[in-house]
């Protein structure tokens, strides 16, 4: 669901849409990341406005974060049918940043380290653009626009948020009756750490079953002087399936296979997702929403 990274995606499906997922990363490794999120979006003003709300929780070792955003997208018609649109979106919300000092190693104590839970709540914003028509989509977005500038000096052990930039694009290609291919890519960068690239390819069978996979790796798009050159890429291959149990309900599962340095230490990553679309029986979309 594109709303997790781009507020301009709000309202794309042009129905009231509910989506949730749970992700358990690098299973078998203590303190490995765990994430869950819930998002709901819909349209207003005859489809020219998209509205969304999302809440997410992320836990990594002693670090735990909670985020909530309200999103607004202005969806500009580029043709008379409304099947081609450019959306400009903004999200406003807050982050609760936390650290659990009880999980620190007592054999290697740090001065002034917290002994219990330490939390800070900061405002935040994000913004993005999203273009789509029947055959192609592209988007760009950035998050942590405000929280990256909030001083957290008194919370020395809470990591400072930093802006993440997302660039994505893809297409829908008809291969035959009842068979379509959706290739796409996603680039994620924070200007400090390694840049990641996802290459994706998914087949759609009879508008009911998605089957496909992704390959995630690190790429060097520009010089980062502060980044050491001998870092190993945490590459992974991903297999995924999503099934439309009904016209309204879809259920998905994805499994990441580590193919880099974590291979042999982790049994992979598991992600489960559920989506529900509240279809209006009297309203027919001009074109199906495959992105």
Backbone as CSV, one residue per row, in Angstrom:
resi,resn,N_x,N_y,N_z,CA_x,CA_y,CA_z,C_x,C_y,C_z
1,UNK,0.846,-1.186,0.000,0.000,0.000,0.000,0.885,1.240,0.000
2,UNK,0.765,2.055,-1.044,1.652,3.198,-1.200,1.501,4.273,-0.153
3,UNK,0.395,4.274,0.604,0.170,5.325,1.598,1.215,5.297,2.699
4,UNK,1.876,4.153,2.919,2.859,4.064,3.998,4.100,4.908,3.720
5,UNK,4.381,5.180,2.451,5.567,5.973,2.133,5.238,7.283,1.432
6,UNK,3.988,7.451,0.971,3.670,8.641,0.177,2.264,9.139,0.488
7,UNK,2.126,10.326,1.097,0.789,10.839,1.417,-0.038,11.165,0.175
8,UNK,0.611,11.364,-0.972,-0.115,11.668,-2.205,-0.867,10.458,-2.747
9,UNK,-0.593,9.275,-2.211,-1.297,8.054,-2.629,-2.722,8.016,-2.087
10,UNK,-3.030,8.838,-1.102,-4.352,8.832,-0.471,-5.448,9.010,-1.511
11,UNK,-6.433,8.120,-1.482,-7.557,8.199,-2.400,-7.337,7.553,-3.743
12,UNK,-6.164,6.961,-3.993,-5.879,6.396,-5.315,-6.911,5.347,-5.722
13,UNK,-7.313,4.476,-4.803,-8.250,3.407,-5.150,-9.687,3.901,-5.291
14,UNK,-9.937,5.152,-4.928,-11.236,5.800,-5.115,-12.380,5.056,-4.439
15,UNK,-12.092,4.409,-3.332,-13.071,3.791,-2.458,-12.536,3.889,-1.038
16,UNK,-13.409,3.696,-0.065,-12.943,3.591,1.312,-12.145,2.307,1.435
17,UNK,-10.871,2.425,1.800,-9.949,1.301,1.754,-9.230,1.164,3.090
18,UNK,-9.237,-0.044,3.644,-8.572,-0.350,4.911,-7.456,-1.349,4.657
19,UNK,-6.273,-1.089,5.224,-5.136,-1.991,5.019,-4.321,-2.083,6.295
20,UNK,-3.833,-3.291,6.584,-2.980,-3.489,7.760,-1.939,-4.554,7.438
21,UNK,-0.787,-4.458,8.122,0.234,-5.488,7.946,1.033,-5.663,9.232
22,UNK,1.644,-6.851,9.333,2.580,-7.154,10.420,3.826,-7.752,9.789
23,UNK,5.000,-7.254,10.189,6.270,-7.697,9.612,7.223,-8.103,10.723
24,UNK,7.733,-9.319,10.645,8.700,-9.852,11.601,10.001,-10.097,10.840
25,UNK,10.972,-9.213,11.042,12.186,-9.218,10.232,13.301,-10.014,10.903
26,UNK,14.069,-10.727,10.071,15.256,-11.473,10.516,14.920,-12.374,11.717
27,UNK,13.930,-13.213,11.578,13.516,-14.095,12.662,14.681,-14.981,13.086
28,UNK,14.794,-15.171,14.385,15.885,-15.948,14.950,17.003,-15.102,15.505
29,UNK,16.983,-13.791,15.248,17.993,-12.869,15.769,17.364,-12.035,16.876
30,UNK,17.974,-12.049,18.059,17.450,-11.280,19.190,17.428,-9.786,18.864
31,UNK,16.317,-9.151,19.180,16.196,-7.720,18.957,15.943,-7.320,17.521
32,UNK,15.638,-8.283,16.648,15.387,-7.967,15.241,14.142,-7.095,15.095
33,UNK,14.051,-6.323,14.019,12.923,-5.393,13.860,11.576,-6.092,13.739
34,UNK,10.573,-5.461,14.314,9.176,-5.885,14.169,8.346,-4.637,13.888
35,UNK,7.462,-4.723,12.906,6.666,-3.566,12.502,5.222,-3.972,12.287
36,UNK,4.334,-3.049,12.587,2.925,-3.227,12.251,2.335,-1.865,11.929
37,UNK,1.317,-1.880,11.067,0.728,-0.611,10.659,-0.715,-0.815,10.229
38,UNK,-1.495,0.245,10.360,-2.895,0.273,9.943,-3.133,1.577,9.203
39,UNK,-3.787,1.505,8.050,-4.066,2.703,7.259,-5.470,2.625,6.689
40,UNK,-6.125,3.762,6.612,-7.439,3.862,5.985,-7.448,5.114,5.119
41,UNK,-7.971,4.998,3.895,-8.020,6.160,3.021,-9.304,6.138,2.196
42,UNK,-9.677,7.310,1.690,-10.909,7.476,0.925,-10.787,8.744,0.093
43,UNK,-11.826,9.014,-0.706,-11.846,10.221,-1.527,-12.938,11.170,-1.054
44,UNK,-12.807,12.421,-1.460,-13.809,13.447,-1.185,-13.843,14.397,-2.377
45,UNK,-14.841,15.266,-2.411,-14.944,16.284,-3.463,-14.894,15.648,-4.857
46,UNK,-15.752,14.631,-5.065,-15.869,13.957,-6.371,-14.557,13.331,-6.830
47,UNK,-13.749,12.870,-5.889,-12.494,12.212,-6.226,-11.321,13.136,-6.404
48,UNK,-11.528,14.425,-6.265,-10.429,15.374,-6.443,-9.584,15.556,-5.190
49,UNK,-10.020,14.976,-4.084,-9.292,15.029,-2.824,-9.187,13.618,-2.255
50,UNK,-8.014,13.270,-1.763,-7.810,12.014,-1.065,-7.478,12.283,0.391
51,UNK,-8.067,11.497,1.284,-7.838,11.633,2.718,-7.394,10.289,3.275
52,UNK,-6.471,10.318,4.225,-5.982,9.067,4.800,-5.520,9.289,6.232
53,UNK,-5.594,8.226,7.000,-5.041,8.207,8.354,-4.263,6.918,8.513
54,UNK,-3.107,7.009,9.140,-2.308,5.811,9.365,-1.620,5.879,10.717
55,UNK,-1.434,4.723,11.304,-0.691,4.600,12.550,0.240,3.405,12.404
56,UNK,1.464,3.531,12.902,2.443,2.459,12.758,3.278,2.330,14.017
57,UNK,3.771,1.127,14.229,4.620,0.820,15.379,5.841,0.061,14.891
58,UNK,7.022,0.484,15.326,8.280,-0.163,14.946,9.108,-0.420,16.190
59,UNK,9.654,-1.624,16.274,10.503,-1.988,17.414,11.787,-2.605,16.893
60,UNK,12.921,-2.115,17.389,14.235,-2.619,17.010,15.103,-2.637,18.251
61,UNK,15.336,-3.830,18.795,16.116,-3.934,20.019,15.464,-3.158,21.140
62,UNK,16.225,-2.252,21.758,15.689,-1.435,22.848,14.900,-0.236,22.339
63,UNK,14.923,-0.009,21.043,14.260,1.159,20.459,12.839,0.809,20.040
64,UNK,11.875,1.688,20.363,10.500,1.481,19.925,9.872,2.822,19.574
65,UNK,9.255,2.876,18.397,8.668,4.112,17.888,7.208,3.896,17.513
66,UNK,6.410,4.921,17.727,5.003,4.928,17.343,4.750,6.195,16.537
67,UNK,4.064,6.069,15.408,3.810,7.222,14.540,2.351,7.252,14.125
68,UNK,1.801,8.454,13.985,0.433,8.633,13.502,0.394,9.859,12.595
69,UNK,-0.249,9.724,11.429,-0.334,10.816,10.458,-1.749,10.922,9.894
70,UNK,-2.177,12.143,9.690,-3.329,12.425,8.854,-2.824,12.972,7.532
71,UNK,-3.342,12.457,6.422,-2.815,12.788,5.101,-3.882,13.423,4.212
72,UNK,-3.451,14.381,3.415,-4.329,15.068,2.469,-3.647,15.072,1.103
73,UNK,-4.393,14.692,0.068,-3.861,14.709,-1.294,-4.822,15.457,-2.208
74,UNK,-4.294,16.396,-2.970,-5.085,17.073,-3.995,-4.804,16.379,-5.318
75,UNK,-5.842,15.782,-5.911,-5.711,14.911,-7.076,-6.154,15.668,-8.336
76,UNK,-5.187,16.056,-9.144,-5.438,16.875,-10.332,-5.777,15.970,-11.521
77,UNK,-6.937,16.200,-12.133,-7.320,15.459,-13.336,-6.449,15.884,-14.520
78,UNK,-5.940,14.884,-15.251,-5.153,15.168,-16.446,-5.876,14.749,-17.719
79,UNK,-7.059,14.124,-17.574,-7.907,13.822,-18.732,-9.368,13.888,-18.301
80,UNK,-10.271,13.867,-19.259,-11.690,14.034,-18.954,-12.243,12.870,-18.143
81,UNK,-11.730,11.667,-18.375,-12.250,10.493,-17.684,-11.790,10.411,-16.234
82,UNK,-10.739,11.116,-15.884,-10.199,11.042,-14.535,-9.340,9.829,-14.293
83,UNK,-8.945,9.115,-15.358,-8.093,7.938,-15.212,-6.618,8.293,-15.136
84,UNK,-6.284,9.529,-15.468,-4.903,10.012,-15.365,-4.889,11.195,-14.405
85,UNK,-4.111,11.060,-13.328,-4.104,12.105,-12.296,-2.690,12.326,-11.761
86,UNK,-2.456,13.561,-11.360,-1.260,13.919,-10.601,-1.723,14.373,-9.226
87,UNK,-1.276,13.676,-8.197,-1.674,13.999,-6.828,-0.504,14.613,-6.077
88,UNK,-0.795,15.658,-5.322,0.181,16.303,-4.445,-0.320,16.141,-3.020
89,UNK,0.508,15.561,-2.156,0.036,15.221,-0.822,0.933,15.709,0.291
90,UNK,0.328,15.886,1.457,1.061,16.256,2.663,0.470,15.480,3.831
91,UNK,1.309,15.100,4.761,0.872,14.414,5.970,1.390,15.133,7.200
92,UNK,0.529,15.305,8.184,0.897,15.930,9.451,0.594,14.957,10.576
93,UNK,1.501,14.875,11.546,1.286,13.948,12.642,2.324,14.103,13.727
94,UNK,2.573,13.012,14.421,3.512,13.035,15.541,4.199,11.687,15.656
95,UNK,5.392,11.714,16.225,6.166,10.510,16.509,6.377,10.399,18.008
96,UNK,6.202,9.198,18.524,6.621,8.904,19.895,7.867,8.038,19.811
97,UNK,8.998,8.603,20.177,10.285,7.924,20.115,10.622,7.392,21.491
98,UNK,10.987,6.122,21.571,11.233,5.531,22.878,12.446,4.628,22.908
99,UNK,12.994,4.464,24.105,14.113,3.562,24.350,13.869,2.862,25.673
100,UNK,14.126,1.562,25.718,13.937,0.774,26.935,15.301,0.474,27.540
101,UNK,15.672,1.242,28.562,16.984,1.077,29.180,17.174,-0.264,29.846
102,UNK,16.083,-0.952,30.194,16.195,-2.259,30.831,16.797,-3.302,29.896
103,UNK,16.815,-3.012,28.589,17.357,-3.964,27.624,18.833,-3.737,27.347
104,UNK,19.430,-2.683,27.945,20.854,-2.441,27.756,21.672,-3.498,28.485
105,UNK,22.884,-3.723,28.006,23.771,-4.722,28.593,24.328,-4.198,29.914
106,UNK,23.974,-4.819,31.060,24.462,-4.312,32.352,25.955,-4.544,32.555
107,UNK,26.571,-5.414,31.748,28.006,-5.673,31.873,28.850,-4.613,31.168
108,UNK,28.196,-3.744,30.424,28.905,-2.670,29.727,28.121,-1.376,29.908
109,UNK,28.036,-0.877,31.149,27.166,0.274,31.433,27.692,1.554,30.803
110,UNK,26.748,2.396,30.388,27.050,3.718,29.860,26.659,4.759,30.899
111,UNK,27.444,5.810,30.989,27.125,6.883,31.923,25.811,7.549,31.514
112,UNK,24.945,7.776,32.491,23.651,8.431,32.289,22.690,7.611,31.441
113,UNK,22.964,6.319,31.270,22.049,5.474,30.501,20.736,5.315,31.260
114,UNK,19.588,5.373,30.580,18.309,5.201,31.269,18.172,3.781,31.799
115,UNK,17.517,3.657,32.930,17.301,2.333,33.517,15.909,1.802,33.211
116,UNK,15.038,2.647,32.703,13.687,2.241,32.332,13.316,2.836,30.992
117,UNK,12.018,2.959,30.745,11.555,3.523,29.481,11.769,5.034,29.434
118,UNK,12.278,5.503,28.327,12.456,6.932,28.084,11.777,7.263,26.762
119,UNK,10.886,8.252,26.763,10.140,8.578,25.550,10.158,10.078,25.281
120,UNK,10.006,10.408,24.021,9.876,11.800,23.586,8.844,11.843,22.471
121,UNK,7.950,12.819,22.508,6.929,12.994,21.479,7.250,14.254,20.686
122,UNK,7.351,14.118,19.372,7.731,15.244,18.519,6.751,15.354,17.351
123,UNK,6.469,16.574,16.881,5.620,16.741,15.698,6.382,16.352,14.439
124,UNK,5.637,16.057,13.390,6.309,15.682,12.149,5.412,15.979,10.946
125,UNK,6.034,15.956,9.776,5.322,16.156,8.517,6.022,15.365,7.426
126,UNK,5.296,15.086,6.383,5.847,14.433,5.200,5.115,14.957,3.981
127,UNK,5.693,14.762,2.806,5.100,15.299,1.586,5.462,14.407,0.411
128,UNK,4.652,14.487,-0.649,4.940,13.664,-1.807,4.112,14.040,-3.013
129,UNK,4.457,13.422,-4.140,3.716,13.560,-5.391,3.525,12.172,-5.978
130,UNK,2.373,11.957,-6.628,2.078,10.637,-7.189,1.309,10.812,-8.491
131,UNK,1.851,10.248,-9.572,1.190,10.266,-10.879,0.761,8.855,-11.236
132,UNK,-0.430,8.742,-11.822,-0.886,7.424,-12.267,-1.867,7.560,-13.419
133,UNK,-1.832,6.571,-14.308,-2.875,6.392,-15.313,-3.157,4.897,-15.422
134,UNK,-3.780,4.444,-16.503,-4.140,3.027,-16.590,-2.926,2.110,-16.689
135,UNK,-1.788,2.634,-17.149,-0.664,1.765,-17.483,0.623,2.060,-16.719
136,UNK,0.696,3.184,-16.018,1.981,3.603,-15.454,1.747,4.393,-14.174
137,UNK,2.721,4.316,-13.267,2.687,5.161,-12.072,4.100,5.590,-11.708
138,UNK,4.207,6.706,-11.005,5.491,7.191,-10.499,5.223,8.054,-9.282
139,UNK,6.139,8.003,-8.330,5.951,8.793,-7.127,7.266,9.193,-6.498
140,UNK,7.226,10.302,-5.770,8.375,10.769,-5.002,7.860,11.317,-3.682
141,UNK,8.559,11.004,-2.586,8.103,11.470,-1.277,9.278,11.584,-0.319
142,UNK,9.047,12.316,0.766,10.053,12.491,1.814,9.334,12.554,3.148
143,UNK,9.920,11.941,4.173,9.306,11.960,5.501,10.247,12.591,6.525
144,UNK,9.780,12.659,7.770,10.547,13.259,8.873,10.986,14.688,8.557
145,UNK,10.084,15.456,7.950,10.429,16.823,7.562,10.612,17.747,8.764
146,UNK,9.908,17.471,9.856,10.009,18.306,11.056,10.825,17.620,12.141
147,UNK,10.576,16.333,12.368,11.196,15.638,13.502,12.715,15.606,13.413
148,UNK,13.271,15.701,12.207,14.731,15.672,12.073,15.395,16.911,12.669
149,UNK,14.600,17.977,12.887,15.152,19.220,13.421,14.827,19.437,14.900
150,UNK,14.063,18.552,15.511,13.712,18.695,16.922,14.890,18.264,17.788
151,UNK,15.312,19.130,18.700,16.452,18.822,19.558,16.082,17.724,20.558
152,UNK,16.890,16.669,20.576,16.683,15.558,21.500,17.884,15.383,22.422
153,UNK,18.628,16.468,22.673,19.855,16.381,23.462,19.620,15.804,24.849
154,UNK,18.494,16.128,25.461,18.247,15.623,26.813,17.856,14.151,26.807
155,UNK,17.596,13.616,25.601,17.339,12.181,25.463,18.501,11.588,24.678
156,UNK,19.641,11.502,25.319,20.877,11.179,24.615,20.835,9.821,23.931
157,UNK,20.010,8.902,24.425,20.015,7.544,23.892,18.887,7.303,22.888
158,UNK,18.078,8.314,22.604,17.038,8.188,21.584,17.600,8.682,20.254
159,UNK,17.659,7.826,19.230,18.222,8.256,17.943,17.426,9.399,17.325
160,UNK,18.137,10.337,16.724,17.500,11.464,16.049,16.900,10.996,14.723
161,UNK,15.605,11.259,14.468,15.036,10.903,13.156,15.757,11.640,12.034
162,UNK,15.787,11.035,10.879,16.382,11.675,9.711,15.465,11.482,8.508
163,UNK,15.545,12.405,7.584,14.664,12.372,6.419,14.981,11.169,5.540
164,UNK,13.931,10.518,5.052,14.057,9.444,4.079,13.393,9.889,2.782
165,UNK,14.067,9.648,1.676,13.546,10.006,0.358,13.178,8.724,-0.389
166,UNK,12.018,8.745,-1.049,11.531,7.573,-1.773,11.226,7.958,-3.222
167,UNK,11.725,7.162,-4.146,11.423,7.331,-5.563,10.957,5.987,-6.104
168,UNK,9.785,5.969,-6.720,9.236,4.708,-7.209,8.545,4.916,-8.543
169,UNK,8.497,3.862,-9.347,7.788,3.894,-10.624,7.511,2.461,-11.047
170,UNK,6.496,2.299,-11.876,6.149,0.973,-12.355,5.128,1.053,-13.465
171,UNK,4.788,-0.113,-14.018,3.866,-0.168,-15.143,3.028,-1.435,-15.055
172,UNK,1.932,-1.457,-15.802,1.111,-2.648,-15.939,1.111,-3.049,-17.409
173,UNK,1.550,-4.284,-17.685,1.693,-4.768,-19.054,0.785,-5.977,-19.244
174,UNK,-0.074,-5.925,-20.242,-0.950,-7.059,-20.538,-0.186,-8.085,-21.358
175,UNK,-0.120,-9.325,-20.854,0.597,-10.392,-21.542,-0.340,-11.314,-22.305
176,UNK,-1.606,-11.317,-21.934,-2.581,-12.194,-22.578,-3.896,-12.104,-21.846
177,UNK,-4.850,-12.915,-22.264,-6.146,-12.924,-21.598,-5.986,-13.387,-20.153
178,UNK,-6.363,-12.537,-19.223,-6.305,-12.905,-17.812,-4.918,-12.915,-17.217
179,UNK,-3.926,-12.346,-17.896,-2.557,-12.349,-17.373,-1.919,-10.986,-17.597
180,UNK,-1.430,-10.395,-16.516,-0.761,-9.095,-16.583,0.537,-9.155,-15.794
181,UNK,1.480,-8.288,-16.155,2.769,-8.181,-15.472,2.935,-6.760,-14.963
182,UNK,3.340,-6.638,-13.690,3.604,-5.318,-13.104,5.058,-5.243,-12.640
183,UNK,5.959,-4.698,-13.461,7.328,-4.438,-13.003,7.394,-3.070,-12.327
184,UNK,8.258,-2.943,-11.329,8.395,-1.661,-10.635,9.725,-1.611,-9.907
185,UNK,10.068,-0.418,-9.403,11.260,-0.270,-8.571,10.971,0.735,-7.468
186,UNK,11.752,0.642,-6.404,11.688,1.592,-5.294,13.103,1.894,-4.840
187,UNK,13.452,3.179,-4.795,14.746,3.624,-4.275,14.495,4.364,-2.971
188,UNK,15.253,4.018,-1.939,15.131,4.672,-0.635,16.504,5.182,-0.210
189,UNK,16.545,6.447,0.232,17.824,7.054,0.601,17.614,8.030,1.755
190,UNK,18.594,8.092,2.664,18.508,9.046,3.779,19.696,10.005,3.815
191,UNK,20.496,10.036,2.752,21.648,10.931,2.577,22.832,10.599,3.480
192,UNK,22.672,9.625,4.380,23.770,9.284,5.290,24.139,7.809,5.200
193,UNK,23.146,6.930,5.256,23.409,5.502,5.173,23.385,5.014,3.733
194,UNK,23.546,3.701,3.522,23.506,3.138,2.171,22.150,3.362,1.505
195,UNK,22.165,3.558,0.205,20.945,3.673,-0.588,20.459,2.281,-0.956
196,UNK,19.159,2.020,-0.793,18.625,0.700,-1.118,17.768,0.763,-2.372
197,UNK,17.785,-0.325,-3.124,17.017,-0.452,-4.358,16.225,-1.745,-4.322
198,UNK,14.912,-1.640,-4.547,14.045,-2.805,-4.701,13.650,-2.924,-6.167
199,UNK,13.895,-4.086,-6.766,13.433,-4.399,-8.115,12.324,-5.438,-7.996
200,UNK,11.149,-5.125,-8.516,9.972,-5.959,-8.290,9.347,-6.400,-9.610
201,UNK,8.770,-7.599,-9.598,8.010,-8.092,-10.745,6.891,-8.982,-10.217
202,UNK,5.650,-8.633,-10.558,4.492,-9.389,-10.083,3.561,-9.701,-11.248
203,UNK,3.047,-10.937,-11.263,2.079,-11.373,-12.254,0.691,-11.370,-11.629
204,UNK,-0.292,-10.911,-12.398,-1.683,-10.906,-11.952,-2.469,-11.884,-12.814
205,UNK,-3.051,-12.893,-12.165,-3.811,-13.924,-12.853,-5.309,-13.681,-12.643
206,UNK,-6.010,-13.408,-13.735,-7.452,-13.272,-13.679,-7.963,-12.214,-12.730
207,UNK,-7.162,-11.186,-12.483,-7.537,-10.107,-11.551,-7.842,-10.624,-10.149
208,UNK,-7.310,-11.822,-9.807,-7.589,-12.424,-8.504,-6.338,-12.771,-7.708
209,UNK,-5.279,-13.126,-8.394,-4.097,-13.655,-7.713,-2.840,-12.948,-8.199
210,UNK,-2.117,-12.342,-7.242,-0.801,-11.766,-7.513,0.272,-12.762,-7.083
211,UNK,1.229,-13.025,-7.946,2.398,-13.841,-7.619,3.636,-13.128,-8.145
212,UNK,4.674,-13.075,-7.322,5.881,-12.417,-7.801,6.953,-12.340,-6.750
213,UNK,7.863,-11.430,-6.970,8.972,-11.306,-6.043,9.750,-10.023,-6.251
214,UNK,10.730,-9.840,-5.386,11.563,-8.636,-5.410,12.997,-9.017,-5.078
215,UNK,13.894,-8.152,-5.468,15.294,-8.280,-5.057,15.738,-6.944,-4.492
216,UNK,16.243,-6.976,-3.277,16.659,-5.751,-2.580,18.176,-5.752,-2.420
217,UNK,18.792,-4.633,-2.775,20.239,-4.521,-2.666,20.617,-3.063,-2.433
218,UNK,21.877,-2.836,-2.167,22.380,-1.482,-2.013,22.958,-0.970,-3.320
219,UNK,22.812,0.327,-3.571,23.363,0.936,-4.778,24.079,2.227,-4.392
220,UNK,25.017,2.632,-5.225,25.744,3.876,-5.003,25.324,4.872,-6.073
221,UNK,24.499,5.839,-5.694,24.011,6.843,-6.632,24.874,8.096,-6.630
222,UNK,25.518,8.368,-5.496,26.372,9.542,-5.387,27.343,9.319,-4.237
223,UNK,28.349,10.168,-4.143,29.406,10.008,-3.146,28.921,10.461,-1.772
224,UNK,29.145,9.603,-0.767,28.853,9.936,0.627,30.161,9.834,1.398
225,UNK,30.779,10.972,1.663,32.120,10.993,2.227,32.190,10.360,3.609
226,UNK,31.098,10.431,4.375,31.100,9.929,5.743,30.779,8.443,5.818
227,UNK,30.470,7.801,4.681,30.072,6.395,4.667,31.265,5.529,4.307
228,UNK,31.595,4.557,5.171,32.746,3.713,4.896,32.497,2.876,3.647
229,UNK,33.562,2.609,2.907,33.430,2.002,1.586,33.312,0.486,1.605
230,UNK,33.660,-0.149,2.725,33.686,-1.610,2.751,32.455,-2.222,3.410
231,UNK,31.357,-1.465,3.480,30.134,-2.016,4.046,29.567,-3.091,3.126
232,UNK,29.096,-4.188,3.719,28.467,-5.251,2.944,26.982,-4.953,2.763
233,UNK,26.459,-5.213,1.568,25.036,-5.018,1.315,24.222,-6.119,1.981
234,UNK,23.139,-5.733,2.659,22.236,-6.715,3.251,21.203,-7.105,2.197
235,UNK,21.647,-7.843,1.176,20.779,-8.207,0.068,19.725,-9.213,0.511
236,UNK,18.581,-9.170,-0.154,17.541,-10.153,0.138,16.697,-10.381,-1.100
237,UNK,16.198,-11.603,-1.230,15.242,-11.958,-2.276,13.893,-12.178,-1.613
238,UNK,12.844,-11.727,-2.248,11.520,-11.723,-1.639,10.540,-12.444,-2.549
239,UNK,9.791,-13.382,-1.986,8.694,-14.040,-2.690,7.392,-13.606,-2.038
240,UNK,6.388,-13.283,-2.849,5.147,-12.746,-2.293,3.944,-13.264,-3.064
241,UNK,2.826,-13.355,-2.350,1.556,-13.750,-2.942,0.452,-12.907,-2.316
242,UNK,-0.512,-12.497,-3.115,-1.697,-11.812,-2.605,-2.911,-12.352,-3.345
243,UNK,-3.938,-12.724,-2.584,-5.126,-13.358,-3.145,-6.360,-12.546,-2.800
244,UNK,-7.183,-12.280,-3.804,-8.467,-11.612,-3.591,-9.496,-12.678,-3.227
245,UNK,-9.726,-12.860,-1.927,-10.692,-13.859,-1.483,-12.096,-13.504,-1.953
246,UNK,-12.402,-12.216,-1.973,-13.649,-11.694,-2.532,-13.310,-10.411,-3.278
247,UNK,-14.323,-9.767,-3.844,-14.079,-8.489,-4.511,-13.609,-7.424,-3.531
248,UNK,-13.888,-7.633,-2.240,-13.561,-6.633,-1.230,-12.349,-7.001,-0.379
249,UNK,-12.092,-8.284,-0.194,-11.073,-8.750,0.755,-9.872,-9.329,0.029
250,UNK,-8.683,-8.877,0.426,-7.450,-9.432,-0.120,-6.491,-9.754,1.025
251,UNK,-5.773,-10.861,0.869,-4.861,-11.350,1.899,-3.509,-11.619,1.249
252,UNK,-2.439,-11.145,1.873,-1.121,-11.311,1.291,-0.098,-11.856,2.265
253,UNK,0.920,-12.500,1.709,2.045,-12.999,2.510,3.324,-12.813,1.709
254,UNK,4.385,-12.398,2.400,5.694,-12.232,1.764,6.769,-12.829,2.658
255,UNK,7.770,-13.423,2.029,8.902,-13.995,2.771,10.196,-13.489,2.156
256,UNK,11.040,-12.884,2.996,12.351,-12.401,2.565,13.402,-13.452,2.881
257,UNK,14.232,-13.751,1.902,15.345,-14.668,2.089,16.633,-13.851,2.086
258,UNK,17.359,-13.861,3.187,18.621,-13.126,3.245,19.648,-13.824,2.369
259,UNK,20.313,-13.061,1.501,21.338,-13.631,0.631,22.687,-12.957,0.857
260,UNK,22.776,-12.123,1.892,24.015,-11.441,2.231,24.629,-11.994,3.494
261,UNK,25.282,-11.130,4.288,25.971,-11.573,5.504,25.057,-12.216,6.542
262,UNK,23.746,-11.912,6.520,22.832,-12.483,7.512,22.406,-13.905,7.176
263,UNK,22.760,-14.387,5.998,22.380,-15.739,5.621,23.014,-16.738,6.588
264,UNK,22.229,-17.631,7.104,22.712,-18.600,8.078,22.455,-18.191,9.510
265,UNK,22.207,-16.897,9.745,21.905,-16.413,11.094,20.413,-16.157,11.283
266,UNK,19.706,-15.969,10.193,18.285,-15.643,10.270,17.495,-16.595,9.389
267,UNK,16.273,-16.906,9.819,15.385,-17.740,9.006,14.499,-16.896,8.103
268,UNK,14.907,-15.650,7.882,14.189,-14.805,6.943,13.209,-13.869,7.612
269,UNK,12.473,-13.176,6.787,11.498,-12.189,7.245,10.114,-12.596,6.769
270,UNK,9.127,-12.463,7.650,7.751,-12.822,7.327,6.871,-11.578,7.413
271,UNK,5.998,-11.409,6.443,5.060,-10.288,6.457,3.672,-10.770,6.032
272,UNK,2.677,-10.418,6.815,1.285,-10.748,6.525,0.510,-9.446,6.363
273,UNK,-0.327,-9.366,5.347,-1.122,-8.157,5.120,-2.568,-8.528,4.814
274,UNK,-3.467,-7.648,5.211,-4.898,-7.815,4.951,-5.448,-6.476,4.482
275,UNK,-6.216,-6.495,3.417,-6.841,-5.284,2.906,-8.328,-5.494,2.690
276,UNK,-9.106,-4.468,2.922,-10.552,-4.545,2.712,-11.015,-3.246,2.071
277,UNK,-11.723,-3.379,0.950,-12.242,-2.223,0.227,-13.759,-2.187,0.349
278,UNK,-14.274,-1.064,0.812,-15.719,-0.895,0.960,-16.269,-0.365,-0.364
279,UNK,-16.598,-1.289,-1.264,-17.045,-0.919,-2.595,-18.451,-0.339,-2.561
280,UNK,-18.661,0.683,-3.377,-19.997,1.257,-3.531,-20.680,0.583,-4.717
281,UNK,-21.787,-0.131,-4.500,-22.411,-0.880,-5.601,-22.926,-0.004,-6.729
282,UNK,-23.200,1.262,-6.454,-23.751,2.151,-7.483,-22.688,2.951,-8.209
283,UNK,-21.430,2.805,-7.788,-20.342,3.574,-8.394,-19.357,2.618,-9.046
284,UNK,-19.031,2.868,-10.298,-18.086,2.033,-11.030,-16.845,2.860,-11.361
285,UNK,-15.674,2.333,-10.998,-14.442,3.043,-11.306,-14.193,3.035,-12.812
286,UNK,-13.608,4.114,-13.308,-13.327,4.209,-14.739,-12.312,3.164,-15.173
287,UNK,-11.428,2.777,-14.294,-10.422,1.764,-14.581,-10.019,1.090,-13.277
288,UNK,-9.685,-0.217,-13.306,-9.257,-0.894,-12.073,-7.995,-0.256,-11.506
289,UNK,-7.840,-0.357,-10.186,-6.687,0.240,-9.505,-5.680,-0.864,-9.173
290,UNK,-4.659,-1.008,-10.024,-3.684,-2.077,-9.868,-2.425,-1.623,-9.139
291,UNK,-2.286,-0.323,-8.872,-1.060,0.179,-8.272,-1.252,0.506,-6.802
